[in-house]
Amino acid sequence: MENEAQGSVIGDSRWEADAPALAGISGRLRLNVGGKPLGVLVVDDGHLSLANDDGQPVDVTVECASRENLVTLLRGEINPVVAALRGFVRQRGDRAFGLKVVLGLRAGSPFVHTPFDRKDA
């Protein structure tokens, strides 16, 4: 039950970091894997925080086919257009905002060195 363990990636603690390429951009992205919400990435003028999904409205929902696709996307290791064409990632809502955030992560992602490597997380 890999999807059940995915909720613990975010857990009760908040994760925060700066992403200079996202300066001037603010909004909320819901992160889903296999139809299940994992959390919300809050972007506030280049400052990122990853928190549990509190059910509040978001600007865009990013749906990934697998946990590995989500991690690859957050680390900026795959072009978001290529990921969408391959069916790895889908967005609902303000897709222009979602694309700006993902492209900003490609320019310099703070997710490169995170505990997402752990399979038990």
Summary of the structure (lengths in Angstrom):
residues: 121
radius of gyration: 12.9
end to end distance: 12.4
largest distance: 38.9
contacts: 350
relative contact order: 0.21
helix: 37%
strand: 30%
